[in-house]
Amino acid sequence: MRYAVFITILTLSLTSCSNKERMRVNLWNEFDRENHIKPTLSKAQFDSLATWDLGWFLLEPINIIKDRSDDEIRVVKRFSPGQKALHFIWYMDGQVTNGGFIQFYLNDYGKYIPAIIEGLTLIGDSQMIALVNKADSLYLEQKQLFDYQQERIEKEGWGNLYEDLKGFDLLDEQYYNSHAQMMSLLEKFARNNMDDFGSFN
């Protein structure tokens, strides 16, 4: 009887993990070039802004996704590779700089890991790719604890969450230390690939 219960629990656990992994849809691959969202942007502002100011300047006109579901899938297809990189890197940065990788995963942004890696690859940030892969491996190791904490948050709030999930502090610190380089590479890509982001006047 115990063996049957163990097998049932194991099967449910593996199915749950498999379904979670299936949710990691790579929104990167399709680009509907005919319907490319290509805003008209000020060349003077493009030339004068830098790092996150430039990033927001390029992102704001395409920041039209109302919810992270079917609407996002439909809209992201209309983004160029550069716009996708900016969009998904911004997702990661907004979460990690606000509450670390723990917040990133608890708010269900882990499903964007494939697209984030693609974006970081496009801009040539191998250091950040290695860091994101480390964070993702640690998340997968502690996935059951994350699932438990997710249920706990719904009932009790965030509580001692950061004390219970171990190993992310160091990764968060490395992220903050690598942040400027990532932004510099994103800016360099944007300046070398202006057509990806819009038409300029």
C-alpha positions as CSV (number, residue, x, y, z in Angstrom):
1,M,0.0,0.0,0.0
2,R,2.8,2.4,1.0
3,Y,4.6,1.6,-2.3
4,A,1.4,2.4,-4.3
5,V,1.0,5.7,-2.5
6,F,4.7,6.5,-3.1
7,I,4.4,5.7,-6.8
8,T,1.2,7.9,-7.1
9,I,2.9,10.8,-5.4
10,L,6.1,10.4,-7.5
11,T,4.0,10.3,-10.7
12,L,2.0,13.4,-9.7
13,S,5.3,15.2,-8.9
14,L,6.9,14.3,-12.2
15,T,3.7,15.3,-14.1
16,S,3.6,18.6,-12.3
17,C,7.2,19.3,-13.1
18,S,6.7,18.3,-16.7
19,N,3.7,20.6,-17.1
20,K,5.6,23.5,-15.5
21,E,8.5,22.9,-17.9
22,R,6.0,22.7,-20.9
23,M,4.9,26.2,-19.9
24,R,8.3,27.5,-20.8
25,V,7.3,28.6,-24.2
26,N,10.1,30.2,-26.3
27,L,8.4,33.3,-27.6
28,W,11.5,34.2,-29.5
29,N,11.5,32.3,-32.8
30,E,8.6,33.8,-34.7
31,F,8.9,37.3,-36.2
32,D,5.9,38.6,-38.3
33,R,8.0,41.0,-40.3
34,E,5.0,42.2,-42.3
35,N,3.3,43.4,-39.1
36,H,6.5,44.6,-37.3
37,I,5.6,47.1,-34.6
38,K,8.0,49.8,-35.6
39,P,7.4,53.2,-33.9
40,T,8.7,56.5,-35.2
41,L,11.3,57.7,-32.7
42,S,13.3,60.9,-32.2
43,K,16.8,60.5,-33.5
44,A,18.0,63.4,-31.2
45,Q,16.7,61.5,-28.1
46,F,18.1,58.2,-29.4
47,D,21.5,59.9,-29.7
48,S,21.4,61.7,-26.3
49,L,20.0,58.9,-24.0
50,A,22.1,56.1,-22.6
51,T,21.7,52.8,-20.7
52,W,18.2,52.3,-19.0
53,D,17.0,55.7,-20.2
54,L,17.7,54.6,-23.8
55,G,16.2,51.2,-23.0
56,W,12.9,52.7,-21.7
57,F,12.8,55.2,-24.7
58,L,12.9,52.2,-27.0
59,L,10.6,50.0,-25.0
60,E,7.9,52.4,-24.0
61,P,6.2,52.6,-27.5
62,I,6.0,48.8,-27.8
63,N,5.0,48.3,-24.1
64,I,1.4,47.5,-25.2
65,I,0.9,44.0,-23.7
66,K,-2.1,44.0,-21.4
67,D,-1.6,40.6,-19.9
68,R,0.9,37.8,-20.0
69,S,-1.2,35.3,-21.9
70,D,-2.6,35.0,-25.4
71,D,-2.2,38.8,-25.9
72,E,1.5,38.5,-25.2
73,I,2.0,35.7,-27.7
74,R,0.2,37.6,-30.4
75,V,2.1,40.9,-29.8
76,V,5.6,39.5,-29.3
77,K,5.5,37.9,-32.8
78,R,5.5,41.4,-34.1
79,F,8.7,42.4,-32.3
80,S,12.0,42.3,-34.0
81,P,14.9,40.3,-32.4
82,G,16.2,43.5,-30.8
83,Q,12.8,44.4,-29.4
84,K,12.3,40.9,-28.1
85,A,15.7,41.1,-26.3
86,L,14.8,44.4,-24.7
87,H,11.3,43.2,-23.8
88,F,12.4,40.0,-22.1
89,I,15.5,41.4,-20.5
90,W,13.4,44.2,-19.0
91,Y,11.0,41.6,-17.5
92,M,14.0,40.0,-15.8
93,D,15.5,43.2,-14.6
94,G,12.3,44.6,-13.2
95,Q,11.8,41.5,-11.1
96,V,15.4,40.8,-10.0
97,T,16.3,44.4,-9.1
98,N,13.0,44.7,-7.1
99,G,13.0,41.4,-5.2
100,G,15.8,39.2,-6.5
101,F,15.6,35.9,-8.4
102,I,13.2,34.6,-5.8
103,Q,10.6,37.2,-6.8
104,F,11.3,36.6,-10.5
105,Y,10.4,32.9,-10.1
106,L,7.5,33.4,-7.6
107,N,5.9,35.9,-10.0
108,D,6.0,33.2,-12.7
109,Y,8.6,34.9,-14.9
110,G,10.7,31.7,-15.1
111,K,8.7,30.6,-18.1
112,Y,10.6,33.4,-20.1
113,I,14.0,31.9,-19.4
114,P,14.4,30.6,-23.0
115,A,13.6,34.0,-24.5
116,I,15.8,35.8,-21.9
117,I,18.7,33.6,-22.8
118,E,18.1,34.3,-26.5
119,G,18.0,38.0,-25.9
120,L,21.3,37.9,-23.8
121,T,22.9,35.8,-26.6
122,L,21.8,38.4,-29.2
123,I,23.5,41.2,-27.3
124,G,26.6,39.0,-26.5
125,D,26.3,38.9,-22.7
126,S,27.9,35.5,-21.9
127,Q,28.5,36.5,-18.2
128,M,24.8,37.2,-17.6
129,I,23.8,34.0,-19.5
130,A,26.0,32.0,-17.1
131,L,24.4,33.7,-14.1
132,V,20.8,33.2,-15.3
133,N,21.6,29.5,-15.9
134,K,22.9,29.2,-12.4
135,A,19.8,30.8,-11.0
136,D,17.6,28.6,-13.0
137,S,19.4,25.4,-11.9
138,L,19.1,26.5,-8.3
139,Y,15.4,27.2,-8.8
140,L,14.8,23.7,-10.3
141,E,16.7,22.1,-7.4
142,Q,14.3,24.0,-5.0
143,K,11.2,23.8,-7.1
144,Q,9.1,21.9,-4.5
145,L,10.0,24.5,-1.9
146,F,9.0,27.3,-4.3
147,D,5.7,25.5,-4.9
148,Y,5.1,25.2,-1.2
149,Q,6.1,28.9,-0.7
150,Q,3.7,29.9,-3.5
151,E,0.8,28.3,-1.6
152,R,2.0,29.9,1.6
153,I,2.1,33.4,0.1
154,E,-1.5,33.0,-1.0
155,K,-2.5,32.2,2.6
156,E,0.0,34.1,4.8
157,G,1.8,36.7,2.7
158,W,5.5,36.8,2.0
159,G,6.6,36.2,5.6
160,N,10.0,34.5,6.0
161,L,10.2,33.5,2.4
162,Y,13.7,34.8,1.8
163,E,15.1,32.9,4.8
164,D,13.6,29.6,3.6
165,L,14.8,29.7,0.0
166,K,18.6,29.4,0.1
167,G,21.4,30.4,-2.2
168,F,19.9,33.2,-4.1
169,D,21.5,36.1,-2.2
170,L,24.9,35.6,-3.9
171,L,23.3,35.3,-7.3
172,D,21.3,38.5,-6.7
173,E,24.5,40.3,-5.7
174,Q,26.3,39.0,-8.9
175,Y,23.3,40.3,-10.9
176,Y,23.6,43.8,-9.5
177,N,27.3,43.8,-10.2
178,S,26.8,42.6,-13.8
179,H,23.9,44.9,-14.5
180,A,25.9,47.8,-15.9
181,Q,27.7,45.6,-18.4
182,M,24.4,44.1,-19.6
183,M,23.0,47.5,-20.2
184,S,26.1,48.6,-22.0
185,L,25.8,45.6,-24.3
186,L,22.1,46.3,-24.9
187,E,22.8,49.9,-25.7
188,K,25.7,48.9,-28.1
189,F,23.3,46.5,-29.9
190,A,20.6,49.1,-30.2
191,R,23.0,51.7,-31.7
192,N,24.3,49.1,-34.2
193,N,20.8,47.9,-35.1
194,M,18.6,50.9,-35.1
195,D,16.3,49.5,-37.6
196,D,15.3,46.8,-35.1
197,F,13.7,49.4,-32.9
198,G,11.9,51.9,-35.1
199,S,12.0,54.5,-37.7
200,F,13.9,57.7,-36.8
201,N,13.2,61.4,-37.6
